[in-house]
Amino acid sequence: MIVEEASDGREAMQKLETFQPNLILMDIRLPDESGLELTKKIKTTNPNVKVLILTGHHYPEYRETAARCGADGFLVKGGSSNEILAMVESLFSNADEATIAEKE
């Protein structure tokens, strides 16, 4: 597993072009733009990349906006690492099931 980190949206978009990740852990607040808007950009250009929003803001409207922007998951910070792992496993097991269904 290779892990990359970006300090802002601009850097994230640059790394996306060269790194081609399978999963992005996204915060809602970034220094230069909204993580929700960045998620929308990423999913528009790279629909197969999974984006999991991790945030300290537990507002229903953020969860709804994240879904509209194409986020694959939404977790509030402060939960256990097991929650994060379970969500990631769920994201990729669902993708594997969809691929299997398409082949049948």
Biotite code that builds the C-alpha atoms (Angstrom):
import biotite.structure as struc

atoms = struc.array([
    struc.Atom([0.000, 0.000, 0.000], chain_id="A", res_id=1, res_name="MET", atom_name="CA", element="C"),
    struc.Atom([1.258, 3.460, -0.892], chain_id="A", res_id=2, res_name="ILE", atom_name="CA", element="C"),
    struc.Atom([-0.061, 6.502, 0.967], chain_id="A", res_id=3, res_name="VAL", atom_name="CA", element="C"),
    struc.Atom([0.170, 10.065, -0.325], chain_id="A", res_id=4, res_name="GLU", atom_name="CA", element="C"),
    struc.Atom([-0.886, 13.250, 1.428], chain_id="A", res_id=5, res_name="GLU", atom_name="CA", element="C"),
    struc.Atom([-1.960, 16.623, 0.064], chain_id="A", res_id=6, res_name="ALA", atom_name="CA", element="C"),
    struc.Atom([-2.101, 19.823, 2.078], chain_id="A", res_id=7, res_name="SER", atom_name="CA", element="C"),
    struc.Atom([-4.771, 21.519, -0.051], chain_id="A", res_id=8, res_name="ASP", atom_name="CA", element="C"),
    struc.Atom([-7.115, 20.979, -2.978], chain_id="A", res_id=9, res_name="GLY", atom_name="CA", element="C"),
    struc.Atom([-4.675, 22.141, -5.626], chain_id="A", res_id=10, res_name="ARG", atom_name="CA", element="C"),
    struc.Atom([-2.034, 19.691, -4.471], chain_id="A", res_id=11, res_name="GLU", atom_name="CA", element="C"),
    struc.Atom([-4.644, 16.923, -4.250], chain_id="A", res_id=12, res_name="ALA", atom_name="CA", element="C"),
    struc.Atom([-5.671, 17.444, -7.883], chain_id="A", res_id=13, res_name="MET", atom_name="CA", element="C"),
    struc.Atom([-2.027, 17.427, -8.987], chain_id="A", res_id=14, res_name="GLN", atom_name="CA", element="C"),
    struc.Atom([-1.329, 14.191, -7.113], chain_id="A", res_id=15, res_name="LYS", atom_name="CA", element="C"),
    struc.Atom([-4.499, 12.643, -8.479], chain_id="A", res_id=16, res_name="LEU", atom_name="CA", element="C"),
    struc.Atom([-3.115, 12.956, -12.012], chain_id="A", res_id=17, res_name="GLU", atom_name="CA", element="C"),
    struc.Atom([0.158, 11.191, -11.241], chain_id="A", res_id=18, res_name="THR", atom_name="CA", element="C"),
    struc.Atom([-0.676, 8.900, -8.334], chain_id="A", res_id=19, res_name="PHE", atom_name="CA", element="C"),
    struc.Atom([-4.086, 7.514, -9.460], chain_id="A", res_id=20, res_name="GLN", atom_name="CA", element="C"),
    struc.Atom([-5.338, 6.383, -6.022], chain_id="A", res_id=21, res_name="PRO", atom_name="CA", element="C"),
    struc.Atom([-8.066, 3.863, -5.314], chain_id="A", res_id=22, res_name="ASN", atom_name="CA", element="C"),
    struc.Atom([-9.211, 5.700, -2.190], chain_id="A", res_id=23, res_name="LEU", atom_name="CA", element="C"),
    struc.Atom([-9.156, 9.309, -0.994], chain_id="A", res_id=24, res_name="ILE", atom_name="CA", element="C"),
    struc.Atom([-9.838, 10.275, 2.617], chain_id="A", res_id=25, res_name="LEU", atom_name="CA", element="C"),
    struc.Atom([-11.234, 13.801, 2.363], chain_id="A", res_id=26, res_name="MET", atom_name="CA", element="C"),
    struc.Atom([-11.809, 16.450, 4.996], chain_id="A", res_id=27, res_name="ASP", atom_name="CA", element="C"),
    struc.Atom([-14.627, 18.939, 4.433], chain_id="A", res_id=28, res_name="ILE", atom_name="CA", element="C"),
    struc.Atom([-12.469, 21.937, 5.311], chain_id="A", res_id=29, res_name="ARG", atom_name="CA", element="C"),
    struc.Atom([-9.342, 22.506, 3.262], chain_id="A", res_id=30, res_name="LEU", atom_name="CA", element="C"),
    struc.Atom([-7.146, 25.617, 3.224], chain_id="A", res_id=31, res_name="PRO", atom_name="CA", element="C"),
    struc.Atom([-8.075, 26.629, -0.321], chain_id="A", res_id=32, res_name="ASP", atom_name="CA", element="C"),
    struc.Atom([-11.507, 25.136, -1.021], chain_id="A", res_id=33, res_name="GLU", atom_name="CA", element="C"),
    struc.Atom([-14.313, 22.964, 0.245], chain_id="A", res_id=34, res_name="SER", atom_name="CA", element="C"),
    struc.Atom([-13.580, 19.261, 0.435], chain_id="A", res_id=35, res_name="GLY", atom_name="CA", element="C"),
    struc.Atom([-17.130, 18.715, -0.786], chain_id="A", res_id=36, res_name="LEU", atom_name="CA", element="C"),
    struc.Atom([-16.510, 20.728, -3.962], chain_id="A", res_id=37, res_name="GLU", atom_name="CA", element="C"),
    struc.Atom([-13.174, 18.976, -4.428], chain_id="A", res_id=38, res_name="LEU", atom_name="CA", element="C"),
    struc.Atom([-14.961, 15.627, -4.099], chain_id="A", res_id=39, res_name="THR", atom_name="CA", element="C"),
    struc.Atom([-17.346, 16.685, -6.861], chain_id="A", res_id=40, res_name="LYS", atom_name="CA", element="C"),
    struc.Atom([-14.405, 17.600, -9.129], chain_id="A", res_id=41, res_name="LYS", atom_name="CA", element="C"),
    struc.Atom([-12.629, 14.328, -8.395], chain_id="A", res_id=42, res_name="ILE", atom_name="CA", element="C"),
    struc.Atom([-15.700, 12.171, -9.011], chain_id="A", res_id=43, res_name="LYS", atom_name="CA", element="C"),
    struc.Atom([-16.429, 14.021, -12.265], chain_id="A", res_id=44, res_name="THR", atom_name="CA", element="C"),
    struc.Atom([-12.986, 13.313, -13.701], chain_id="A", res_id=45, res_name="THR", atom_name="CA", element="C"),
    struc.Atom([-12.252, 10.033, -11.860], chain_id="A", res_id=46, res_name="ASN", atom_name="CA", element="C"),
    struc.Atom([-15.551, 8.259, -11.097], chain_id="A", res_id=47, res_name="PRO", atom_name="CA", element="C"),
    struc.Atom([-13.865, 5.001, -10.043], chain_id="A", res_id=48, res_name="ASN", atom_name="CA", element="C"),
    struc.Atom([-11.878, 6.631, -7.234], chain_id="A", res_id=49, res_name="VAL", atom_name="CA", element="C"),
    struc.Atom([-13.564, 6.052, -3.881], chain_id="A", res_id=50, res_name="LYS", atom_name="CA", element="C"),
    struc.Atom([-13.896, 9.209, -1.759], chain_id="A", res_id=51, res_name="VAL", atom_name="CA", element="C"),
    struc.Atom([-14.570, 8.844, 1.951], chain_id="A", res_id=52, res_name="LEU", atom_name="CA", element="C"),
    struc.Atom([-15.390, 12.070, 3.780], chain_id="A", res_id=53, res_name="ILE", atom_name="CA", element="C"),
    struc.Atom([-13.942, 12.245, 7.310], chain_id="A", res_id=54, res_name="LEU", atom_name="CA", element="C"),
    struc.Atom([-15.104, 15.274, 9.240], chain_id="A", res_id=55, res_name="THR", atom_name="CA", element="C"),
    struc.Atom([-15.506, 16.673, 12.707], chain_id="A", res_id=56, res_name="GLY", atom_name="CA", element="C"),
    struc.Atom([-18.823, 18.232, 11.647], chain_id="A", res_id=57, res_name="HIS", atom_name="CA", element="C"),
    struc.Atom([-21.811, 16.035, 12.339], chain_id="A", res_id=58, res_name="HIS", atom_name="CA", element="C"),
    struc.Atom([-24.455, 17.988, 10.427], chain_id="A", res_id=59, res_name="TYR", atom_name="CA", element="C"),
    struc.Atom([-27.083, 16.206, 8.321], chain_id="A", res_id=60, res_name="PRO", atom_name="CA", element="C"),
    struc.Atom([-26.736, 18.835, 5.594], chain_id="A", res_id=61, res_name="GLU", atom_name="CA", element="C"),
    struc.Atom([-23.016, 17.999, 5.224], chain_id="A", res_id=62, res_name="TYR", atom_name="CA", element="C"),
    struc.Atom([-23.837, 14.308, 4.843], chain_id="A", res_id=63, res_name="ARG", atom_name="CA", element="C"),
    struc.Atom([-26.515, 15.127, 2.240], chain_id="A", res_id=64, res_name="GLU", atom_name="CA", element="C"),
    struc.Atom([-24.206, 17.473, 0.337], chain_id="A", res_id=65, res_name="THR", atom_name="CA", element="C"),
    struc.Atom([-21.427, 14.890, 0.421], chain_id="A", res_id=66, res_name="ALA", atom_name="CA", element="C"),
    struc.Atom([-23.771, 12.358, -1.179], chain_id="A", res_id=67, res_name="ALA", atom_name="CA", element="C"),
    struc.Atom([-24.821, 14.883, -3.859], chain_id="A", res_id=68, res_name="ARG", atom_name="CA", element="C"),
    struc.Atom([-21.139, 15.603, -4.584], chain_id="A", res_id=69, res_name="CYS", atom_name="CA", element="C"),
    struc.Atom([-20.513, 11.908, -5.182], chain_id="A", res_id=70, res_name="GLY", atom_name="CA", element="C"),
    struc.Atom([-18.804, 10.897, -1.939], chain_id="A", res_id=71, res_name="ALA", atom_name="CA", element="C"),
    struc.Atom([-18.834, 7.147, -1.447], chain_id="A", res_id=72, res_name="ASP", atom_name="CA", element="C"),
    struc.Atom([-18.938, 7.376, 2.339], chain_id="A", res_id=73, res_name="GLY", atom_name="CA", element="C"),
    struc.Atom([-19.191, 9.818, 5.246], chain_id="A", res_id=74, res_name="PHE", atom_name="CA", element="C"),
    struc.Atom([-17.778, 9.332, 8.744], chain_id="A", res_id=75, res_name="LEU", atom_name="CA", element="C"),
    struc.Atom([-17.527, 11.710, 11.672], chain_id="A", res_id=76, res_name="VAL", atom_name="CA", element="C"),
    struc.Atom([-14.057, 11.976, 13.187], chain_id="A", res_id=77, res_name="LYS", atom_name="CA", element="C"),
    struc.Atom([-13.701, 10.639, 16.671], chain_id="A", res_id=78, res_name="GLY", atom_name="CA", element="C"),
    struc.Atom([-15.016, 7.208, 15.828], chain_id="A", res_id=79, res_name="GLY", atom_name="CA", element="C"),
    struc.Atom([-12.874, 4.135, 16.108], chain_id="A", res_id=80, res_name="SER", atom_name="CA", element="C"),
    struc.Atom([-10.352, 3.068, 13.494], chain_id="A", res_id=81, res_name="SER", atom_name="CA", element="C"),
    struc.Atom([-12.500, -0.068, 13.173], chain_id="A", res_id=82, res_name="ASN", atom_name="CA", element="C"),
    struc.Atom([-15.331, 2.109, 11.820], chain_id="A", res_id=83, res_name="GLU", atom_name="CA", element="C"),
    struc.Atom([-13.033, 3.544, 9.178], chain_id="A", res_id=84, res_name="ILE", atom_name="CA", element="C"),
    struc.Atom([-11.742, 0.101, 8.218], chain_id="A", res_id=85, res_name="LEU", atom_name="CA", element="C"),
    struc.Atom([-15.274, -1.289, 8.049], chain_id="A", res_id=86, res_name="ALA", atom_name="CA", element="C"),
    struc.Atom([-16.363, 1.569, 5.782], chain_id="A", res_id=87, res_name="MET", atom_name="CA", element="C"),
    struc.Atom([-13.351, 1.106, 3.485], chain_id="A", res_id=88, res_name="VAL", atom_name="CA", element="C"),
    struc.Atom([-13.941, -2.649, 3.310], chain_id="A", res_id=89, res_name="GLU", atom_name="CA", element="C"),
    struc.Atom([-17.597, -2.005, 2.522], chain_id="A", res_id=90, res_name="SER", atom_name="CA", element="C"),
    struc.Atom([-16.727, 0.434, -0.267], chain_id="A", res_id=91, res_name="LEU", atom_name="CA", element="C"),
    struc.Atom([-14.438, -2.039, -1.960], chain_id="A", res_id=92, res_name="PHE", atom_name="CA", element="C"),
    struc.Atom([-16.518, -5.174, -1.364], chain_id="A", res_id=93, res_name="SER", atom_name="CA", element="C"),
    struc.Atom([-19.523, -3.436, -2.933], chain_id="A", res_id=94, res_name="ASN", atom_name="CA", element="C"),
    struc.Atom([-17.359, -2.489, -5.926], chain_id="A", res_id=95, res_name="ALA", atom_name="CA", element="C"),
    struc.Atom([-16.177, -6.085, -6.242], chain_id="A", res_id=96, res_name="ASP", atom_name="CA", element="C"),
    struc.Atom([-19.783, -7.348, -6.111], chain_id="A", res_id=97, res_name="GLU", atom_name="CA", element="C"),
    struc.Atom([-20.822, -4.859, -8.824], chain_id="A", res_id=98, res_name="ALA", atom_name="CA", element="C"),
    struc.Atom([-17.947, -6.022, -11.033], chain_id="A", res_id=99, res_name="THR", atom_name="CA", element="C"),
    struc.Atom([-18.950, -9.648, -10.553], chain_id="A", res_id=100, res_name="ILE", atom_name="CA", element="C"),
    struc.Atom([-22.598, -8.831, -11.368], chain_id="A", res_id=101, res_name="ALA", atom_name="CA", element="C"),
    struc.Atom([-21.539, -7.010, -14.559], chain_id="A", res_id=102, res_name="GLU", atom_name="CA", element="C"),
    struc.Atom([-19.556, -10.068, -15.705], chain_id="A", res_id=103, res_name="LYS", atom_name="CA", element="C"),
    struc.Atom([-22.492, -12.485, -15.202], chain_id="A", res_id=104, res_name="GLU", atom_name="CA", element="C"),
])
